Amino acid sequence: MRTLGSGAMESTKSGRSGTLIRAEHEALEARMPEVVEARAAIEQAKGVLMRMYRISDEQAFKLLVWRSQETNTKLRALAEQLLRELPNVPPVEPGTVSAFDHILLTLHERIPR
């Protein structure tokens, strides 16, 4: 029976861990577009909540988490449904749009240089 030296044993261990690391990396890479898409929907929903309720991003996230837990619904699903239902919200008044237009078109003037 042949005995492996410690160097051979270590290369076998590192080979296995290298394989495991590659497999984890490939799995993560495969899921990355899904994760990014989910995060985008959540961030957009947070933005809507922040504007509608005039709350911080942290408060908006906590609100989504609360509704998710209360209804046993995935947070991503809630966020996506909120975005789908936005067209049901009445349009903003023209004065609000005009004020926002002015802010948007003059943002560059207020950025510290």
Secondary structure as UniProt FT lines:
FT   HELIX           6..53
FT   HELIX           57..71
FT   HELIX           75..85
FT   HELIX           86..88
FT   HELIX           94..106
FT   HELIX           107..110
//
